[in-house]
């Protein structure tokens, strides 16, 4: 019995396995692609039909307490899956561009859910007029055979960092960080943590080389699982830290985190998604980028840029490197010694943080023309440094100025002091 390629997709799967051997490899590939396209088409049909049924329910649907539950009771779907189908149909109504792409089979069910979820709860700092542009970017990432959930989530994360608001993005909220270490009854230790993206970037960077598969001397592939290699790498990381018996020198290079950002974006945060300059590439959006965990908001990137090892790469119009300049530290070791002598630790009024736990903060950011000189630098602990760079709490409210005594003075916002009397730098540490 012969088997036609069209029969494979349109016919029943009963007895098909015994006949597929008649197809060539190219025909099998074509059948797999056609079947996948047919699944997308039928998925869109089901969502549209279920949504229309939810708008015009009959007695059976009403008796089932919703169209999602009715669908589950009449198919092999679980109730939660039936409700997801009904929910997507309702969510697509206000966003015809997304619905059109989904209906034509160019956007999967999972990607459509992610996109409408972003549209329904956009970043608080995003203006309404930016939504169509954001939808275009999301649909571009979700369309075609190269679309992946990772790409769609990356665009969403980029847009969330782009439209910074008074609310810190969850991925950058260090107050949510948790690490639990507990011993078990059999004498082992269980570690469970939840960290912000920057801490995760540091951890992944530190573990990268230590978790690579290591073949045996005779060439036998590494038999360890990924989880076992990560555990071994983490053990080695702790051993090396303890062997060194130090956390690093103040003012020394910090090579464990790399952040990439365009110079013009770091100098001035632009509402480029609200007022697009053309093109549809996510790489054009003005956010920072970490090699491991992706997008990083401009405010967080500026925080890291205050006291960093800076490398400059000249790019052409297509983003291809043309030249690279040698890296240099913005704040030298000598400047840091002088800052410690002047500020004695975190200079923010009332803070008791020691110098080893501080960053050198540019009062006027160097990307905006602020020089890396003593009268434009001040030591701040990571907590106060972060607050100075954030819109929530401090940024744009507290001001730092170097007084006639060549020391930093802090001017509080009117909500704290209506007269805004300057406050001297922290005097907890005395010589």
C-alpha positions in Angstrom: 0.0 0.0 0.0 1.4 3.4 -1.0 1.3 6.4 1.2 0.9 9.9 -0.1 2.4 12.9 1.7 -1.0 14.7 1.7 -2.6 11.6 3.4 -0.1 11.8 6.3 -1.3 15.2 7.3 -5.0 15.0 6.5 -5.6 11.4 7.3 -5.8 9.4 10.5 -2.7 8.3 12.4 -4.2 4.8 12.9 -1.9 2.3 11.1 0.3 5.2 9.9 3.5 4.1 11.6 3.6 0.9 9.7 3.5 2.8 6.4 5.8 5.7 7.0 8.8 3.6 6.0 7.7 4.2 2.4 8.5 7.9 2.6 11.9 9.4 2.1 13.7 11.5 4.7 12.8 14.7 2.8 9.1 13.7 2.7 9.1 12.9 6.4 10.6 16.3 7.1 7.9 18.0 4.9 5.2 16.0 6.7 6.4 17.1 10.1 6.4 20.7 9.1 3.0 20.5 7.5 1.5 18.7 10.5 2.9 21.5 12.8 1.4 24.2 10.6 -1.9 22.4 10.7 -1.8 22.2 14.5 -1.2 26.0 14.7 -4.2 26.5 12.3 -6.5 24.3 14.3 -5.3 25.9 17.6 -6.3 29.3 16.2 -9.7 27.9 15.0 -10.4 26.5 18.5 -9.5 29.7 20.3 -11.8 31.7 17.9 -14.7 29.3 18.3 -14.4 29.0 22.0 -14.2 32.8 22.4 -17.4 33.2 20.3 -19.1 30.6 22.4 -18.1 32.5 25.5 -19.8 35.6 24.1 -23.0 33.7 23.1 -23.2 30.8 25.7 -26.0 28.4 25.5 -27.5 26.3 28.4 -24.8 23.7 28.2 -22.0 26.2 28.6 -23.8 28.0 31.4 -24.4 24.8 33.2 -20.7 24.0 33.0 -19.8 27.2 34.8 -17.9 28.7 31.9 -16.8 27.8 28.4 -13.4 26.6 29.6 -14.8 24.0 31.9 -17.4 23.0 29.2 -14.6 22.4 26.7 -12.6 20.3 29.2 -15.7 18.2 30.0 -16.3 17.4 26.3 -12.7 16.8 25.3 -9.6 15.2 26.8 -8.3 18.6 28.0 -7.8 19.5 31.6 -9.9 22.2 33.1 -7.0 24.6 33.5 -6.1 24.1 29.8 -9.7 24.8 28.7 -9.7 28.0 30.8 -6.4 29.1 29.2 -7.9 28.7 25.7 -10.9 30.7 26.7 -8.8 33.4 28.4 -6.6 33.8 25.3 -9.6 34.3 23.1 -11.0 37.1 25.4 -7.5 38.7 25.7 -7.0 38.9 22.0 -10.1 41.0 21.4 -8.6 44.4 22.3 -5.4 43.6 20.3 -6.4 42.9 16.7 -2.8 43.0 15.4 -1.9 40.1 17.7 -5.1 38.2 16.9 -4.4 38.5 13.2 -0.9 37.1 13.5 -2.2 34.3 15.7 -5.1 33.5 13.4 -2.8 33.1 10.4 -0.7 30.6 12.2 2.4 32.8 12.4 2.4 33.0 16.2 2.1 30.1 18.6 -0.4 29.8 21.4 2.3 30.3 24.1 3.8 33.3 22.4 0.4 34.9 22.0 -0.3 34.5 25.7 3.0 36.2 26.5 2.3 39.1 24.2 -1.2 39.8 25.3 -0.1 39.5 29.0 2.5 42.3 28.3 -0.2 44.4 26.5 -2.7 44.0 29.4 -0.1 44.9 32.1 2.5 47.1 30.4 5.4 48.7 32.3 4.1 51.6 34.4 6.6 54.0 32.8 5.4 53.2 29.2 3.2 55.8 27.5 0.1 54.6 25.8 1.3 55.7 22.4 4.3 53.4 22.6 2.1 50.2 22.8 1.7 49.7 19.0 5.5 49.9 18.5 6.0 47.4 21.4 3.5 45.0 19.8 5.4 45.2 16.5 8.7 44.3 18.3 7.0 41.4 20.2 5.3 40.0 17.0 8.6 40.2 15.2 10.3 38.1 17.9 7.3 35.7 18.0 6.9 35.2 14.2 8.5 32.7 11.9 10.3 29.4 12.4 13.1 31.0 14.3 10.8 32.3 17.0 11.5 31.0 20.5 10.0 31.6 23.9 13.5 32.8 25.0 13.5 35.5 22.3 10.0 36.7 23.2 10.8 36.9 26.9 14.0 38.7 26.0 12.0 41.4 24.2 9.6 41.7 27.1 12.5 42.0 29.6 14.1 44.7 27.4 10.9 46.7 27.2 10.4 46.5 30.9 13.9 47.9 31.4 13.4 50.5 28.7 10.4 52.1 30.3 11.8 52.7 33.8 9.3 53.9 36.4 9.3 54.5 40.1 8.8 50.8 40.6 12.0 48.7 40.4 11.7 45.8 38.0 11.4 42.5 39.8 14.6 41.3 38.2 16.6 44.2 39.7 14.9 44.3 43.1 17.5 43.2 45.6 15.0 43.4 48.5 13.6 40.1 47.1 16.9 38.3 47.3 16.8 35.2 49.5 19.3 32.4 50.2 18.3 29.5 52.5 21.0 27.0 53.6 19.8 24.2 55.8 21.2 20.9 56.9 19.2 17.7 56.4 18.7 14.7 58.7 21.3 12.7 56.8 24.0 15.4 57.2 23.7 17.0 53.8 23.1 20.6 53.1 20.2 22.0 50.9 20.7 25.4 49.3 17.9 27.4 47.8 18.1 30.9 46.5 16.3 33.7 44.6 18.5 36.6 43.4 18.2 39.7 41.3 19.6 39.6 37.7 22.9 41.3 38.5 23.7 38.9 41.3 22.7 36.0 39.0 25.0 37.4 36.3 27.9 37.5 38.8 27.2 33.9 39.9 26.9 32.6 36.3 30.0 34.4 35.2 32.0 32.9 38.2 30.7 29.4 37.5 31.0 29.5 33.7 34.5 28.1 33.4 34.1 25.8 36.4 31.1 24.0 35.1 32.3 23.1 31.6 32.3 19.4 30.6 35.8 18.0 31.2 36.7 14.9 29.1 38.8 12.2 30.7 42.5 11.9 29.7 41.7 9.2 27.3 39.1 11.4 25.6 36.0 9.8 27.2 33.2 12.5 27.4 32.3 13.9 30.8 29.6 11.7 32.2 28.4 14.2 34.8 25.0 15.7 34.5 24.6 19.5 34.2 23.4 19.7 37.8 26.4 17.7 39.0 28.9 19.9 37.1 27.2 23.0 38.6 27.5 21.5 42.1 31.2 20.7 41.5 31.8 24.1 40.1 30.2 25.8 43.1 32.3 23.7 45.5 35.4 24.7 43.6 34.3 28.4 43.6 34.0 28.3 47.4 37.3 26.5 47.8 39.2 29.1 45.7 37.6 31.9 47.6 38.7 30.4 50.9 42.2 29.6 49.6 42.6 33.3 48.5 41.4 34.5 52.0 40.5 37.9 50.6 37.7 39.5 48.7 39.7 41.7 46.4 41.5 45.0 46.6 39.7 48.3 46.9 40.0 50.1 43.6 41.0 46.8 41.8 39.4 45.6 38.6 36.1 43.8 39.0 36.1 41.4 36.0 33.2 39.2 37.1 30.4 41.3 35.5 30.3 42.6 31.9 27.6 45.0 30.8 27.3 46.3 27.2 25.5 49.5 26.3 25.7 52.2 23.6 27.5 55.3 24.7 24.7 57.6 23.5 22.2 55.5 25.5 24.2 55.6 28.6 24.6 59.4 28.3 20.9 60.1 27.9 17.9 57.7 28.3 15.7 58.2 25.3 12.0 57.2 24.8 13.0 55.4 21.6 10.1 53.0 21.7 7.6 55.8 22.1 9.2 57.8 19.3 10.8 55.1 17.0 13.5 56.2 14.7 12.9 53.4 12.3 13.8 49.8 12.2 12.4 47.0 14.3 15.5 45.5 16.0 15.4 45.0 19.8 19.1 45.7 19.8 18.3 49.3 18.9 16.6 49.9 22.2 18.5 51.9 24.8 19.1 49.4 27.6 22.2 47.7 28.9 22.9 44.0 28.2 24.5 41.3 30.3 26.0 38.3 28.4 24.3 35.8 30.7 21.0 37.3 31.8 20.2 39.9 29.0 18.6 43.3 29.5 19.6 45.7 32.3 17.9 49.0 32.9 19.9 52.2 32.1 19.7 53.3 35.8 21.3 50.1 36.9 23.9 50.3 34.1 24.8 53.8 35.2 25.2 52.6 38.7 27.7 50.0 37.6 29.4 52.6 35.2 30.3 54.9 38.1 33.2 52.7 39.3 34.1 50.3 36.6 36.7 49.0 34.2 35.7 50.7 30.9 36.4 49.3 27.4 35.5 51.3 24.3 34.5 49.5 21.1 33.9 51.6 17.9 31.1 50.1 15.8 29.9 50.8 12.3 26.3 51.6 11.3 25.5 47.8 11.3 26.9 47.2 14.8 30.0 45.5 13.5 33.2 46.3 15.5 35.7 48.5 13.8 38.2 49.2 16.5 38.7 48.7 20.3 40.6 50.9 22.7 42.5 49.5 25.7 40.4 49.2 28.8 40.9 51.6 31.7 39.6 52.1 35.2 37.4 55.2 35.5 38.3 55.6 39.2 42.0 54.8 39.8 43.4 53.1 42.8 45.1 56.4 43.8 41.8 58.3 43.6 40.1 55.7 45.7 42.7 56.0 48.4 42.1 59.8 48.4 38.3 59.3 48.6 38.7 57.0 51.5 40.8 59.6 53.3 38.2 62.3 52.6 34.9 60.4 53.1 35.9 57.7 55.6 33.3 55.3 54.1 29.8 55.9 52.7 29.4 59.7 52.7 25.6 59.7 52.9 24.5 61.3 56.2 24.1 58.8 58.9 25.4 55.8 57.1 28.0 53.6 58.8 29.2 51.6 55.9 33.0 51.0 55.8 35.1 52.0 52.8 35.6 48.4 51.6 31.8 48.2 50.9 31.5 51.4 48.9 31.5 52.5 45.2 32.9 55.7 43.8 29.8 57.6 42.6 30.0 60.3 39.9 28.0 63.3 41.1 27.6 64.2 37.4 27.7 61.0 35.4 30.8 60.6 33.3 28.7 59.7 30.3 27.1 63.2 30.6 30.4 64.9 30.6 31.2 64.5 34.3 34.9 64.2 34.8 36.5 61.5 37.0 38.0 64.0 39.4 37.8 64.3 43.2 35.3 67.2 43.2 32.9 65.0 41.1 33.3 61.8 43.1 31.9 60.6 46.4 31.9 57.2 48.2 28.5 55.6 48.6 27.6 52.2 49.9 25.8 50.0 47.4 22.4 50.7 49.0 22.7 54.5 48.8 24.4 54.3 45.4 21.5 52.3 44.1 19.0 54.8 45.5 20.8 57.7 43.9 20.5 56.1 40.5 16.9 55.0 41.0 13.8 57.1 40.2 12.1 55.7 43.3 13.1 57.3 46.5 16.1 59.5 45.8 17.0 60.1 42.2 16.0 63.6 41.1 15.2 64.5 44.8 18.4 64.3 46.7 21.4 66.4 45.4 25.1 66.1 46.1 27.4 69.1 45.8 31.0 69.7 46.7 31.1 72.6 49.2 33.8 75.3 49.7 35.4 72.9 52.2 36.0 70.4 49.2 33.8 67.9 50.9 30.4 66.4 49.7 27.2 68.0 51.0 23.7 66.4 50.6 20.6 68.4 49.8 17.4 66.6 50.9 14.2 66.8 48.9 11.4 69.1 50.1 9.4 66.1 51.4 12.2 65.7 54.1 13.2 69.3 54.5 11.0 72.0 53.0 13.9 74.5 53.2 16.4 72.0 51.7 19.2 72.8 54.0 22.4 71.1 52.9 23.6 68.3 55.2 27.3 67.5 55.6 28.7 64.2 54.6 28.7 61.3 57.1 30.8 62.2 60.1 30.6 58.8 61.9 34.1 57.9 60.9 36.7 60.3 62.4 40.4 60.4 61.8 
